[in-house]
Amino acid sequence: MNINDLPTDANVLDALGERISRQRLHRNLTQAELAKASGVSKRTIERLEAGESTQLSNFIRILRALDLLDGLDQVIPKPLASPLQQLALQGRQRQRASSVREPDASAKAWTWKDGS
């Protein structure tokens, strides 16, 4: 089942924990060995595999120890600017998001002045 199809955050955590557990077992590692390799406690591995929440930094350490860190590039791909945006930015990085401006409701619509 795709993670995107899971209805709740708890279900996503469960699925991620299951996948981490399967990857660990596929590499024939115990929870203690993975904990030592990743620099986290065994209890952190147990919590993660049980679908409980953990710190993002611990998750990254575990992915690194399992050689799965490159998968994050697929999860959060590097955004690519369009050619027009690249030209406008001229090598600078965008710093802020802009909001869509709504037309001013109090402003009167412009019309041609009628000479009659």
N, C-alpha and C positions, 0 to 999 in steps of 0.2 A: 504494500500500500504506500502511496506517495504521502509524504509528510504534509503536503499542501491540502490533502483531503481530510486531515484529522480535524475534528471540530473544536477541540479545546487545547489550551497551552499545556495542560497536564498530559494530554494524549501525545503531544509533540515531545515532551520531556521523556515520556515512557518509550517512545519509538527511538529517540536518540540514545537513550540508555541501553536499549536492546542492541542497537547497531554497534555501539562502543563495546559492549560485552562480546558480541560476535567477532568483532575485529581483534579483540584481545585473545579470544580463544583460538581464532584462526592463526595467530602468531604464537600459539602455545605458551602464553604468558599467564602467570597467576596474577591475582589482584595486587598482591604484595610486590611482585616484580614490576608491574606497570607503575605502581605508586613510586617505587624507588627510581625507575627510569625517568618518570615525569617530574619528580620532585614534589609530589603531593602526598598526603596521607592515604593510607589504605582505606580509611573511612570515607574519604572524598570519592575514591573509585567506587566504593559500595553504594554511596548515595547517588552518584551519577548513573550507575547501571540500574539502580532501582527507580529511576525516573524522578528523583528529587532535584531540586534546584542547587546549583553550585556557582561559584564565581566564574566569570568569563575567563579570567586569567588562568584558572585551574583547567578549564575546558581546553584552552589553547595549549597548555603544557601537555595535556593528555593526547591531544591530536598530534602534537609534535613528536611525542614518544612513540606513537603508533604510525608515524610517517604519513599522516593524513592531513597535515596542515595546508598543503596545496589545494585541497578541496574547497577551502574558503574562497578561493578566487572564483569558483563557480557559484558559490552562495551569494557573494557580494562582488560582482564584477567591477572592475575599474571603469568608471563612467567615461565615455568618449564624447568629446565636444564635436558638434557638427563643424564642417569646414567654415561656415560663416561665423560661428562662435569663436573658432580658433583665430580667424582673421581679426575679429573685434578685440579679442583679449591680447593678441600679439605676444603670446608666450607667458602671460601672467595667469595665475590661478584664480578662479572665481572664488570670492570670499563670502558672498551672501546670496540668499535666494530673494527673488523679488515677488511681490504680490501682484495679482491682477487688479488693476484699478477700475473701479466702477465709474460710469459717467456721473457727473454731478447732476443730481435731480433738480437742484434749484436753478441751474443755468438754463436760459431759454435757448431754444434751437435757433440757429442762425438762418435767416431767410434773406432773399434779395429785397432791397428796398424798392417798394413799388412807387413809381413816379406819378401815379394818377391821383 
